[in-house]
């Protein structure tokens, strides 16, 4: 995925940062208000989360990623 745009929305519980790719795929990160006071801080925190997830997925290749289904109320 090649990043095309970053969208950000603030609601009562925090920020939702959407990284949208040129192929239509998107990754959304929910950032709690306690972790970001501004749009710029929310985007930086979302990037940090993405890096942590990437490291988690490559740190132990012998383990399969955990798959979960969770309903989000936005």
C-alpha positions in Angstrom: 0.0 0.0 0.0 1.3 3.4 -1.0 0.0 6.1 1.3 -2.3 8.5 -0.6 -3.8 10.5 2.2 -4.3 10.7 5.9 -7.8 11.5 7.3 -8.4 12.5 10.9 -11.6 12.8 12.9 -12.1 13.8 16.5 -15.1 12.6 18.5 -16.0 12.5 22.2 -13.6 9.6 23.0 -10.6 10.6 21.0 -9.2 10.6 17.5 -9.6 8.3 14.5 -6.7 8.4 12.1 -7.2 6.8 8.7 -4.2 6.1 6.5 -5.6 5.6 2.9 -3.7 3.9 0.2 -3.7 4.5 -3.5 -5.3 1.1 -4.0 -8.3 2.0 -1.9 -7.2 0.0 1.2 -7.1 1.8 4.5 -5.8 1.3 8.1 -7.6 3.1 10.9 -6.1 3.8 14.3 -8.1 5.0 17.3 -6.1 7.3 19.5 -7.5 8.1 23.0 -7.7 11.8 24.0 -5.2 11.1 26.7 -2.5 10.3 24.1 -3.0 13.3 21.8 -4.2 16.9 22.4 -4.0 17.9 18.7 -4.4 16.6 15.2 -0.6 16.5 14.7 -0.1 14.6 18.0 -2.8 12.1 17.0 -1.2 11.5 13.7 2.3 11.0 15.3 0.8 8.6 17.9 -1.0 6.6 15.2 2.3 6.3 13.4 3.9 5.0 16.6 1.2 2.4 17.0 1.7 1.3 13.4 5.4 0.8 14.0 4.7 -1.2 17.1 2.3 -3.4 15.2 4.8 -3.9 12.4 7.5 -4.9 14.9 5.0 -7.3 16.6 4.2 -9.0 13.4 7.9 -9.5 12.4 9.5 -10.2 15.8 8.4 -13.8 16.1 7.7 -15.2 12.6 7.2 -18.7 13.9 3.9 -17.5 15.5 0.9 -16.8 13.5 -0.7 -13.4 14.1 -3.7 -13.4 16.5 -6.9 -12.8 14.7 -9.7 -11.2 16.5 -13.1 -9.7 15.6 -14.1 -6.6 17.5 -17.0 -4.3 17.0 -16.2 -0.6 17.1 -18.8 1.9 18.0 -17.8 5.2 16.4 
